[in-house]
Amino acid sequence: MGRLNVTLCGIELDNPVIPASGTFGYGHEFAEFYDINVLGSFSCKGTTLAPRFGNETPRIAEAPAGMINAVGLQNPGVDAVIAEELPRLAQCFHKPILANVSGFSMEEYAAVCQKLDSQPQVGWLEVNISCPNVHGGGMSFGTDPAQAAAVTRAVKAVTAKPVIMKLSPNVTDIVAVAKACEEAGADAISLINTLMAMRIDLKTRRPVLANTTGGLSGPAVFPVALRMVWQVARSISIPVVGLGGVSSAEDVIEMMLAGATAVEIGAANLVDPCICKRIIEELPEVMDRYGIDNLRDIIGGAN
């Protein structure tokens, strides 16, 4: 194994860098900029059972040190993903991916995961119970430990692939939700998703977003994400994937010291399409600067 290699739920990654869902499409879009096989993996756009147009526009608002989005899980539906997106991806990416799954009921989560279970390109199922931008689903499952556990059990019953439960930061006790998912059979936890936020247009005196609220991402949320990763990693025995405001090689190392086995990069992809490639290239130099021989040794190493 090389200096950058890590193992996530029994699957080896060449490095811990994973573009986050919703910021990397279905992969082939970014293959026009660079060879995306340099990535450890990536998490595809959130996929639901039926096609979704998403929320009304405007869907994006700027914020200090970040952005607020309320895209609303726009996607072509799982059948189209399997028939069109995954075959297209196979032409440019030759590693297993995280299939990000969203739903509006436990039955829908299970149905999507069951369909994706047979896809060889899917290495992990990242089950999003934390989206703050839709009504009646997503985050409503992730804010209650019992509901989070129920979704976990429903998904685990229909798949043999590792299940990563993606958690919401919009809770009082993130550890309780993570523990509930672990006890229900989750193979790993990813956190955090975006923080609920909003902006108001001073001229119209109305919310900027058509959805009123959306999810805050970008460097502004990094300290919050780091704190939650640190708390969860010390409370469970399954791996943690850290994300939230990561935009540099130093941020990746900080996340891993907090307890992350792998690190997802989200909003930074929308600022610089090549940011993940650049971070991977810069990691060895930053590791040398801080006396790190290999990344596996520093996971959870913060005292």
C-alpha positions as CSV (number, residue, x, y, z in Angstrom):
1,M,0.0,0.0,0.0
2,G,1.1,3.5,-0.8
3,R,1.3,6.5,1.5
4,L,-2.1,7.8,0.5
5,N,-4.0,4.5,0.6
6,V,-6.9,4.0,2.9
7,T,-9.5,1.2,3.3
8,L,-13.1,2.0,3.6
9,C,-15.5,-0.8,4.6
10,G,-13.0,-3.4,3.2
11,I,-12.5,-1.6,-0.2
12,E,-9.1,-0.1,-0.7
13,L,-8.8,3.5,-2.0
14,D,-5.7,4.9,-3.7
15,N,-6.3,8.0,-1.6
16,P,-9.0,9.4,0.7
17,V,-10.3,12.1,-1.6
18,I,-13.9,11.7,-2.7
19,P,-15.9,14.4,-4.4
20,A,-19.2,14.8,-2.6
21,S,-22.7,14.1,-3.9
22,G,-24.4,16.9,-5.7
23,T,-21.1,18.6,-6.7
24,F,-19.7,16.1,-9.1
25,G,-22.7,15.0,-11.2
26,Y,-22.4,11.4,-12.3
27,G,-18.6,11.7,-12.9
28,H,-18.4,11.9,-16.6
29,E,-19.0,15.7,-16.5
30,F,-15.7,16.2,-14.7
31,A,-13.8,13.7,-16.9
32,E,-13.7,16.5,-19.5
33,F,-11.4,18.4,-17.2
34,Y,-9.0,15.7,-16.0
35,D,-8.5,11.9,-15.6
36,I,-10.9,11.3,-12.7
37,N,-9.3,7.9,-12.0
38,V,-6.8,9.9,-9.8
39,L,-9.7,10.1,-7.3
40,G,-10.1,7.7,-4.4
41,S,-13.7,7.4,-5.5
42,F,-16.6,9.8,-5.8
43,S,-20.2,10.1,-4.6
44,C,-22.7,10.4,-7.5
45,K,-25.6,12.8,-7.6
46,G,-28.4,12.0,-5.2
47,T,-30.7,9.4,-6.8
48,T,-34.3,8.8,-6.1
49,L,-36.8,6.2,-7.2
50,A,-38.6,8.4,-9.6
51,P,-37.2,11.3,-11.7
52,R,-37.2,14.7,-9.9
53,F,-37.2,18.1,-11.5
54,G,-36.1,19.7,-8.2
55,N,-37.1,22.9,-6.6
56,E,-38.2,26.1,-8.3
57,T,-35.6,28.7,-9.1
58,P,-33.7,30.6,-7.8
59,R,-31.9,27.6,-6.1
60,I,-28.6,29.2,-5.2
61,A,-27.7,32.1,-2.9
62,E,-24.3,33.4,-2.0
63,A,-23.2,33.6,1.6
64,P,-20.0,34.7,3.4
65,A,-17.4,32.0,2.9
66,G,-19.9,29.6,1.3
67,M,-23.1,29.2,-0.6
68,I,-26.7,28.1,0.1
69,N,-28.4,25.7,-2.2
70,A,-31.9,24.4,-2.5
71,V,-31.6,22.3,-5.7
72,G,-34.1,19.7,-4.4
73,L,-32.6,16.4,-5.5
74,Q,-33.0,17.0,-9.2
75,N,-32.1,13.7,-10.9
76,P,-33.4,11.3,-13.7
77,G,-34.4,8.5,-11.3
78,V,-32.7,5.3,-10.5
79,D,-33.7,3.4,-13.6
80,A,-32.2,6.0,-15.9
81,V,-29.1,6.2,-13.7
82,I,-28.6,2.4,-14.2
83,A,-29.5,2.4,-17.9
84,E,-27.7,5.6,-19.0
85,E,-25.4,7.2,-16.4
86,L,-23.5,4.2,-15.1
87,P,-22.7,2.8,-18.5
88,R,-21.5,6.3,-19.6
89,L,-19.4,6.5,-16.4
90,A,-17.8,3.1,-17.0
91,Q,-16.1,4.6,-20.1
92,C,-14.1,7.1,-18.0
93,F,-13.9,5.8,-14.4
94,H,-12.7,2.4,-13.5
95,K,-13.1,2.3,-9.7
96,P,-16.1,1.6,-7.5
97,I,-18.3,4.6,-6.6
98,L,-20.5,5.7,-3.8
99,A,-24.1,5.7,-5.0
100,N,-25.9,8.4,-3.1
101,V,-29.5,7.4,-2.4
102,S,-32.3,9.7,-1.3
103,G,-36.0,8.9,-0.5
104,F,-39.3,10.0,0.8
105,S,-40.2,6.8,2.6
106,M,-38.4,3.8,4.0
107,E,-39.8,1.7,1.1
108,E,-38.4,4.1,-1.4
109,Y,-34.9,4.0,0.2
110,A,-35.0,0.2,0.1
111,A,-36.3,0.1,-3.5
112,V,-33.5,2.3,-4.8
113,C,-30.8,0.5,-2.9
114,Q,-32.1,-2.9,-4.1
115,K,-31.9,-1.7,-7.7
116,L,-28.3,-0.4,-7.2
117,D,-27.2,-3.5,-5.3
118,S,-26.7,-5.5,-8.6
119,Q,-24.6,-2.8,-10.2
120,P,-20.9,-3.7,-10.3
121,Q,-19.7,-0.1,-10.5
122,V,-21.3,0.6,-7.1
123,G,-19.0,-0.1,-4.2
124,W,-20.9,1.6,-1.4
125,L,-24.4,2.9,-0.9
126,E,-24.4,6.3,0.7
127,V,-27.9,6.7,2.1
128,N,-28.8,10.4,2.5
129,I,-31.1,10.9,5.5
130,S,-29.9,14.5,5.8
131,C,-31.1,16.6,2.8
132,P,-32.6,19.9,4.1
133,N,-33.9,21.0,0.7
134,V,-36.9,18.8,0.2
135,H,-40.2,18.5,2.0
136,G,-41.4,15.2,3.6
137,G,-38.3,13.2,3.2
138,G,-34.5,13.3,3.6
139,M,-33.6,15.2,6.7
140,S,-36.9,14.2,8.5
141,F,-35.4,10.6,8.8
142,G,-32.0,11.9,9.9
143,T,-33.1,14.0,12.9
144,D,-34.6,11.2,14.9
145,P,-32.4,8.3,16.0
146,A,-35.2,5.8,15.8
147,Q,-36.1,6.8,12.2
148,A,-32.5,6.8,11.2
149,A,-32.1,3.3,12.5
150,A,-35.3,2.1,10.7
151,V,-34.0,3.4,7.4
152,T,-30.7,1.7,8.1
153,R,-32.3,-1.7,8.8
154,A,-34.6,-1.3,5.7
155,V,-31.6,-0.7,3.4
156,K,-29.4,-3.4,5.0
157,A,-32.1,-6.0,4.4
158,V,-31.9,-5.5,0.6
159,T,-28.2,-5.1,-0.2
160,A,-24.9,-6.9,0.4
161,K,-22.9,-3.7,-0.3
162,P,-21.5,-1.6,2.5
163,V,-24.0,1.0,3.6
164,I,-22.8,4.5,4.6
165,M,-25.5,6.6,6.4
166,K,-25.1,10.3,5.6
167,L,-26.1,12.4,8.6
168,S,-27.6,15.8,9.1
169,P,-25.8,18.5,11.3
170,N,-29.3,20.0,12.0
171,V,-29.7,18.0,15.2
172,T,-29.1,18.5,18.9
173,D,-27.2,15.2,19.4
174,I,-25.3,14.0,16.3
175,V,-23.8,11.1,18.3
176,A,-27.1,9.6,19.2
177,V,-28.1,9.4,15.5
178,A,-24.8,7.9,14.6
179,K,-25.0,5.3,17.3
180,A,-28.5,4.4,16.3
181,C,-27.3,3.8,12.7
182,E,-24.4,1.7,13.9
183,E,-26.6,-0.5,16.1
184,A,-29.0,-1.0,13.1
185,G,-26.2,-2.4,11.0
186,A,-24.6,0.6,9.2
187,D,-21.1,-0.1,7.9
188,A,-20.0,3.5,8.0
189,I,-21.2,7.1,8.7
190,S,-20.7,10.1,6.5
191,L,-21.1,13.7,7.9
192,I,-21.9,16.4,7.6
193,N,-24.5,17.4,5.1
194,T,-25.4,21.1,4.8
195,L,-26.6,23.4,7.6
196,M,-30.1,24.9,7.2
197,A,-29.8,28.6,6.2
198,M,-31.4,31.4,4.3
199,R,-30.8,34.9,2.8
200,I,-33.3,37.8,2.3
201,D,-33.2,40.2,-0.6
202,L,-33.2,43.7,0.8
203,K,-34.9,45.2,-2.2
204,T,-37.8,42.8,-2.4
205,R,-37.8,41.9,1.3
206,R,-38.4,38.3,0.4
207,P,-36.2,35.2,0.8
208,V,-33.7,34.9,-2.0
209,L,-34.4,31.2,-2.5
210,A,-37.7,30.1,-4.0
211,N,-37.6,27.3,-1.3
212,T,-37.1,30.0,1.4
213,T,-34.4,27.9,3.1
214,G,-31.5,25.9,1.8
215,G,-28.3,24.2,2.8
216,L,-25.2,26.2,3.7
217,S,-21.9,24.7,2.5
218,G,-18.4,25.9,1.9
219,P,-15.5,26.9,4.2
220,A,-17.9,28.5,6.6
221,V,-19.1,25.1,7.8
222,F,-15.7,23.4,8.1
223,P,-15.2,23.9,11.9
224,V,-18.7,22.6,12.6
225,A,-18.1,19.6,10.4
226,L,-14.8,18.9,12.0
227,R,-16.3,19.0,15.5
228,M,-19.0,16.6,14.6
229,V,-16.6,14.2,12.9
230,W,-14.5,14.3,16.0
231,Q,-17.5,13.6,18.3
232,V,-18.9,10.7,16.2
233,A,-15.6,9.0,15.5
234,R,-14.9,8.7,19.2
235,S,-18.3,7.3,19.9
236,I,-18.7,4.5,17.3
237,S,-16.5,1.7,16.0
238,I,-17.4,1.9,12.3
239,P,-15.6,4.2,9.9
240,V,-16.4,7.8,9.4
241,V,-16.3,9.7,6.1
242,G,-15.8,13.4,6.9
243,L,-17.1,16.3,4.8
244,G,-18.2,19.9,5.1
245,G,-16.2,22.9,3.8
246,V,-13.0,20.9,2.9
247,S,-11.0,22.8,0.3
248,S,-7.3,22.0,0.8
249,A,-4.9,19.2,1.5
250,E,-4.5,20.6,5.0
251,D,-8.2,20.3,5.5
252,V,-8.1,16.7,4.5
253,I,-5.4,15.9,7.0
254,E,-7.3,17.8,9.7
255,M,-10.4,15.8,9.0
256,M,-8.5,12.6,9.2
257,L,-6.9,13.6,12.5
258,A,-10.4,14.2,13.8
259,G,-11.3,10.6,12.9
260,A,-12.2,10.4,9.2
261,T,-11.1,7.4,7.2
262,A,-11.9,9.2,3.9
263,V,-12.8,12.8,3.1
264,E,-15.4,14.2,0.7
265,I,-15.1,17.5,-1.0
266,G,-18.2,19.3,-2.0
267,A,-18.7,23.0,-2.7
268,A,-15.1,23.5,-3.6
269,N,-15.7,21.5,-6.8
270,L,-18.1,24.2,-7.9
271,V,-15.4,26.9,-7.5
272,D,-12.6,24.9,-9.1
273,P,-13.5,21.8,-11.1
274,C,-9.9,20.5,-10.6
275,I,-9.7,21.1,-6.9
276,C,-9.8,17.3,-6.0
277,K,-6.9,16.5,-8.4
278,R,-4.9,19.4,-7.0
279,I,-5.5,18.3,-3.4
280,I,-4.4,14.8,-4.2
281,E,-1.2,16.1,-5.8
282,E,-0.5,18.4,-2.8
283,L,-1.1,15.8,-0.1
284,P,2.5,14.2,-0.1
285,E,4.1,17.6,0.2
286,V,1.8,18.6,3.1
287,M,2.4,15.2,4.7
288,D,6.1,15.7,4.6
289,R,5.8,19.2,6.1
290,Y,4.0,17.7,9.1
291,G,6.1,14.5,9.5
292,I,3.3,12.1,8.3
293,D,4.6,8.9,6.7
294,N,1.2,7.6,5.6
295,L,-2.3,8.7,6.0
296,R,-3.6,5.5,7.6
297,D,-1.5,6.3,10.7
298,I,-3.2,9.6,11.5
299,I,-6.9,8.6,11.4
300,G,-8.3,9.7,14.7
301,G,-4.9,10.9,15.9
302,A,-5.9,14.2,17.4
303,N,-5.6,14.1,21.2
